[in-house]
Amino acid sequence: MQHVSSTLAIPDTGYVPRHVAIIMDGNGRWATQRHLPRVAGHSRGLDAVRAVVEASAARGVQFLTLFAFSSENWRRPEDEVSFLMRLFMMSLRREVVKMHANNIRLRVIGDLSKFSPRIQQLIRDAEKRTAGNTGLTLTIAANYGGRWDLLQAMRQMLARNPMMDPATLDESVLAPHLAMAYAPEPDLFIRTGGEQRISNFLLWQLAYSELYFTDVFWPDFDAAELDKAFASYRQRERRFGRTSAQVMAPSGLSGTA
């Protein structure tokens, strides 16, 4: 499905964000504050994932994208990376059954070639099992980077159009090759843990997303915190390049949706 690009047209907006993207930050610091090993924070963070997925579905969010493991996270200590891989496998085995029962579709984006064959098979099985579900689409970004996404999209585009005239290249030609071509651009981007940057996440797709930063560490982020982010979102004036007067004018007078 082709979705509206926010730099080419004005997408529909609603009371509840249609697509929410989250960087789940602060697991390690949450654990350190409690004199626990960092991996304990990652385990507790899985509980927050369950809570936010459930809350998002209940509030009418259609797409939820979670940044689980970036292409830069391989730089972390080897024991922590190994634990994250085991946690990922465990989640794929256990959580997919619940997702399927709740009509949730799972997608995984990123350079999956660097994961073990076992993890790659679990991902394929999970995506296949939930492919027909029509509720919330949950996307897990794993070994993902925004620059990787743009490069792989460019490679795919050129492979399919080797004789392309550069003068004909525009967004509509490149966008279908992006990892999240199946989803609309995020309406709301959330980052927990107190940092205020997007860390190479969805660089193309976040062009006009509303940004929300909170000091709450991810293991403590729950439905109530999600509601705070939604309340902030509802206070934003989404202009997409227009003036406030155009946004406030009746659609018939402003010529916009």
TITIBA-50161 format. One record per residue (C-alpha): x, y, z; residue in three letters. Coordinates in steps of 0.2 Angstrom, whole numbers, plus 5000, padded with zeros to 4 digits. Layout:
BEGIN
XYZALA
...
//
This chain:
BEGIN
500050005000MET
500750174995GLN
500550305009HIS
500550495008VAL
502250585009SER
502150725021SER
503350825011THR
502250804995LEU
500450815002ALA
499550845018ILE
499150675027PRO
497650645037ASP
497850675056THR
496750625070GLY
496450635088TYR
497450475091VAL
499050465081PRO
498850335068ARG
500750285069HIS
501850295084VAL
503750265084ALA
504650235100ILE
506550235105ILE
506450125121MET
507950205130ASP
508550195148GLY
508450005152ASN
510249995157GLY
510150155168ARG
508550095176TRP
509549945182ALA
511050035187THR
510050155198GLN
509349995207ARG
511149915209HIS
510649785196LEU
511549715181PRO
511049805165ARG
510249655158VAL
508949665172ALA
508349825164GLY
508149745147HIS
507149605155SER
506049725164ARG
505949825148GLY
505049685140LEU
503549705152ASP
503449885146ALA
503349825128VAL
501849715132ARG
501049865141ALA
501249985127VAL
500749865114VAL
499149825123GLU
498850015127ALA
499150065109SER
497949935102ALA
496649985115ALA
496750165110ARG
496650145092GLY
498450155086VAL
498550065069GLN
500450055068PHE
501750045082LEU
503650045078THR
504850005092LEU
506750025090PHE
507349865098ALA
509149855092PHE
510149985081SER
511549945069SER
512650035082GLU
512149925097ASN
513349795091TRP
514649905099ARG
514049865117ARG
514849735128PRO
514849565121GLU
513849485136ASP
512549625134GLU
512349595116VAL
512249405119SER
510849425132PHE
509849545120LEU
509949405106MET
509349275119ARG
507949395124LEU
507449425106PHE
507349235103MET
506349205119MET
505149345114SER
504849285097LEU
504449115103ARG
503249165117ARG
502549335113GLU
501949295095VAL
500649175101VAL
499849315111LYS
500049435097MET
499149315085HIS
497749285098ALA
497549475099ASN
497449505080ASN
499149595080ILE
500249585065ARG
502149575067LEU
503449645055ARG
505349655058VAL
506449785049ILE
508249805048GLY
509849705041ASP
509349535047LEU
510749455039SER
511849485054LYS
510749385065PHE
510949195068SER
510049085056PRO
508949025071ARG
508349205074ILE
508049235056GLN
506949085055GLN
506049135070LEU
505749305062ILE
505049235046ARG
503949115056ASP
503249255067ALA
502849365052GLU
502049225042LYS
500949175057ARG
500349345060THR
500249405041ALA
498349395040GLY
497949485056ASN
497049655054THR
497349745070GLY
498849845076LEU
500349815065THR
501849805077LEU
503549835069THR
505149795078ILE
506749885071ALA
508149765074ALA
509949795067ASN
509149945059TYR
509850115055GLY
509050255046GLY
510550275034ARG
510550095031TRP
508750105026ASP
509050245013LEU
510550155006LEU
509649985004GLN
508150074996ALA
509350164984MET
510149994980ARG
508449914977GLN
507850054966MET
509450054955LEU
509449864954ALA
507649874947ARG
507950024936ASN
509750014930PRO
509450134916MET
508550264926MET
508850444921ASP
509350544937PRO
508150684931ALA
506650564934THR
507150524952LEU
505850584965ASP
505150534981GLU
503850424973SER
505150314965VAL
506250294980LEU
504950274994ALA
504250104989PRO
505950024993HIS
506050095011LEU
505949965025ALA
504250035031MET
503450065014ALA
501949975020TYR
501550105034ALA
501150285035PRO
502450405042GLU
502450415061PRO
501250545068ASP
502150535085LEU
503950495089PHE
504350455108ILE
505950435116ARG
506150385134THR
507650395145GLY
507950585145GLY
508950595129GLU
508350715115GLN
508950645098ARG
508350525085ILE
509850415084SER
509850365066ASN
508050305068PHE
506850325053LEU
507750475046LEU
506650485030TRP
505050445039GLN
505150565054LEU
505150715042ALA
503550795050TYR
503250685065SER
502950765082GLU
504350735094LEU
504050695112TYR
505450665124PHE
505250605142THR
506450575157ASP
505550415161VAL
506650265159PHE
505850135147TRP
505549995160PRO
504350125169ASP
503450185154PHE
501650115154ASP
499950155148ALA
499850315159ALA
501450385152GLU
500850345134LEU
499350445138ASP
500450595143LYS
501250575126ALA
499650575117PHE
499050725127ALA
500550825121SER
500250765103TYR
498450835104ARG
499051005109GLN
500251015093ARG
499651115078GLU
500151005063ARG
500451135049ARG
501451035036PHE
502151195029GLY
500551295031ARG
500151445041THR
499051435057SER
497751525048ALA
497651395034GLN
497551255047VAL
496151335056MET
495151385040ALA
493751265034PRO
494451145022SER
493351215008GLY
494151385010LEU
495951335013SER
496051205000GLY
496751075012THR
496050925020ALA
//
